[in-house]
Amino acid sequence: MRFVISIMIWVAGAIITASAFLASLIIKIIPLPIANREKLVHAQCFWWSDTLVALNPFWKISVEGLDTIDRRQTYVIVANHQSLADIIVLYQTRMYFKWVAKQELLKLPFIGGLLWVNNHVILSRGNYSSIKTVYKQAAGWLRAGVSMLFFPEGTRSGTDEMNGFQNGAFKLAIKEKKPVLPVFIGGTRDAIPKGGWVFKTKVSGRVVILPSIDTSAYGPADYAGLRDLVRERLQAVAG
């Protein structure tokens, strides 16, 4: 039974993802005046996320702290990283953001298309010039009033203990004087099967939006303190 259900989930997921990509592409290229075109393209990922979460009987996702988000504010969003499912559940926040994605994800059918059509920032790991380009693009989006999402662990944590945080997101937040919005993700580690494709485990995932941290009083040399403060707050929610 799990075998059959898993096939149905993957097939339905592929169809939904392809539909979200096509809807996004049409909105992006249609030669008509559309108000807030970029936001409308981004919003296609909201129903994409809703549908993927709803159709999977192995997933149960809760979102806490939505009232802490100031929808008029531009944030540097910082989230811990457990799974490829993390970006799916982050769209449950209904925030408008660009995120830093690994170049390898462009190769995934339709997922890569969604990354491209939404103008997300692409990182080629191990390439120093790519890192510089990423932060230049991220700064540009922040200055344009678009929040940026980072996974500062750099790679997914294999345990409940978070990996060390890289410095870039915090240096950027201080430089651009944007508040940091910590977002905790829990329970998604087993949301997508590892080393196979059959769903075996029921997952209760959590997304917790913490109060933002004002960076206006931080100087360039204070990035490590900001980094450690954000990590401590996220780890405290993890327990």
C-alpha positions in Angstrom: 0.0 0.0 0.0 2.8 2.5 0.8 4.4 1.6 -2.5 1.2 2.5 -4.4 0.6 5.7 -2.3 4.1 6.8 -2.9 3.8 6.4 -6.7 0.6 8.5 -6.6 2.2 11.2 -4.4 5.2 11.5 -6.7 3.1 11.6 -9.9 0.7 14.1 -8.5 3.6 16.2 -7.1 5.2 16.3 -10.6 2.0 17.4 -12.2 1.4 20.1 -9.5 4.9 21.4 -9.9 4.7 21.5 -13.7 1.4 23.3 -13.4 2.9 25.9 -11.0 5.8 26.4 -13.3 3.6 26.9 -16.4 1.3 29.3 -14.5 4.3 31.3 -13.3 5.8 31.4 -16.8 2.6 32.6 -18.4 2.2 35.4 -15.8 5.8 36.4 -16.3 5.8 36.6 -20.1 2.2 37.5 -21.0 2.4 40.9 -22.9 -0.2 42.6 -20.8 0.1 45.2 -18.0 -0.1 43.3 -14.7 0.3 45.1 -11.4 2.8 43.5 -9.0 3.8 40.9 -11.6 6.8 39.6 -9.7 4.7 39.1 -6.6 1.9 37.4 -8.6 4.5 35.0 -10.0 5.8 34.3 -6.5 2.3 33.7 -5.2 1.9 30.6 -7.5 4.2 28.9 -5.1 1.7 29.4 -2.3 -1.0 27.2 -3.9 1.8 24.8 -5.0 2.9 24.5 -1.4 -0.6 24.1 -0.1 -1.4 21.4 -2.6 1.8 19.4 -2.0 1.2 19.5 1.8 -2.5 18.6 1.5 -2.1 15.7 -0.9 0.6 13.9 1.1 -1.1 11.8 3.8 2.4 11.4 5.5 2.7 15.1 6.1 1.2 17.3 8.8 2.5 20.8 8.9 1.8 23.6 11.5 2.8 27.2 11.3 3.3 29.4 14.4 4.1 33.1 14.8 2.5 34.5 11.6 1.4 37.5 13.6 5.1 38.5 14.2 5.6 39.2 10.5 5.3 42.8 9.4 4.2 42.5 5.8 5.5 46.0 5.0 9.0 45.2 6.3 12.0 43.9 4.3 13.8 41.1 6.1 16.9 39.0 6.0 15.1 35.7 6.7 17.3 33.1 8.4 16.1 29.5 8.7 17.7 26.3 9.8 17.8 23.5 7.2 16.7 19.9 7.6 15.3 18.7 4.2 14.5 19.5 0.6 11.0 19.9 1.9 12.0 23.0 3.9 11.4 25.4 1.0 7.9 23.9 0.4 6.8 24.5 4.0 8.4 28.0 4.1 5.9 29.1 1.5 3.2 28.4 4.1 4.3 31.7 5.7 2.9 33.6 2.7 6.0 35.9 2.7 7.3 37.4 -0.5 11.1 36.6 -0.7 13.9 35.5 -2.9 16.1 32.7 -1.6 19.6 31.5 -2.2 19.4 28.1 -4.0 22.2 25.7 -5.0 22.9 25.5 -8.7 22.3 21.8 -8.6 18.6 22.4 -8.0 18.2 24.0 -11.5 18.6 20.4 -12.9 15.5 19.2 -11.1 12.5 19.0 -13.5 10.1 22.0 -13.1 11.7 22.9 -9.7 14.6 24.4 -11.7 12.0 26.2 -13.8 10.3 27.7 -10.7 13.7 28.9 -9.5 14.4 30.5 -12.8 11.0 32.1 -13.4 11.0 33.6 -9.9 14.5 35.1 -10.3 15.9 33.4 -7.2 19.6 33.8 -6.4 21.7 30.9 -7.6 24.9 29.8 -5.8 27.6 27.6 -7.2 29.2 26.1 -4.2 33.0 26.3 -3.9 33.1 29.1 -6.5 34.3 32.3 -4.8 33.2 34.6 -7.6 29.7 33.0 -7.4 29.6 33.8 -3.7 30.4 37.5 -4.4 27.7 37.6 -7.1 25.2 36.1 -4.7 25.7 38.8 -2.1 25.6 41.5 -4.7 22.3 40.2 -6.0 20.9 39.7 -2.5 21.8 43.3 -1.6 20.1 44.5 -4.7 16.9 42.7 -3.8 17.0 44.0 -0.3 17.4 47.6 -1.5 14.4 47.0 -3.9 12.3 46.1 -0.8 12.3 42.3 -1.3 13.2 40.1 1.6 16.0 37.5 1.2 15.9 34.0 2.7 19.1 32.2 3.7 19.9 28.8 5.1 23.1 29.8 6.9 24.1 26.2 7.8 25.0 25.8 4.2 23.9 22.2 4.1 21.2 20.1 5.7 21.8 19.1 9.3 21.7 15.3 9.9 20.7 15.6 13.6 18.6 17.8 15.8 21.7 19.9 16.5 22.1 22.6 14.0 25.3 23.0 12.0 27.4 26.0 12.5 26.1 29.2 10.8 28.0 30.9 8.0 28.5 34.6 8.3 27.3 36.0 5.1 23.6 36.6 5.9 24.4 38.4 9.1 27.1 40.6 7.5 24.6 41.5 4.8 21.8 42.3 7.3 24.1 44.7 9.2 25.4 46.3 6.0 22.0 46.9 4.6 20.4 47.7 8.0 17.7 45.2 7.6 16.1 43.3 10.5 16.8 39.5 10.7 13.7 37.3 10.9 14.6 33.9 12.4 12.5 31.0 11.2 12.7 27.6 12.8 11.8 24.5 10.8 11.3 21.2 12.7 10.3 17.7 11.8 11.0 17.8 8.0 14.1 15.7 8.1 12.2 12.6 7.0 9.6 14.4 4.9 11.3 13.3 1.7 12.6 9.7 1.6 16.4 9.4 1.7 18.1 6.9 -0.6 14.7 5.9 -2.1 11.3 7.2 -3.1 8.8 5.3 -0.9 7.2 7.3 1.9 7.5 5.3 5.1 7.2 7.7 8.0 4.5 10.1 9.1 6.0 13.6 9.6 4.7 16.3 11.9 6.5 19.4 10.7 6.7 22.8 12.4 7.4 26.3 11.1 7.9 28.8 13.8 8.5 32.5 13.0 10.3 34.2 15.8 10.3 37.9 16.6 12.7 39.9 14.3 16.0 41.3 15.4 16.7 45.0 14.7 20.2 45.4 13.3 20.3 49.2 13.3 22.6 49.3 16.3 25.0 46.7 15.0 28.3 47.6 13.5 30.2 45.7 10.8 32.3 43.9 13.4 29.2 42.7 15.3 28.2 40.0 12.8 29.4 37.1 14.9 27.4 38.2 17.9 24.3 38.5 15.7 25.0 35.1 14.1 25.3 33.4 17.5 22.2 35.2 18.8 20.0 34.0 15.9 21.4 30.4 16.2 20.8 30.3 19.9 17.2 31.5 19.5 16.5 28.9 16.8 18.2 26.1 18.8 16.1 27.1 21.8 12.9 26.4 19.8 14.3 23.0 18.7 14.7 22.1 22.4 
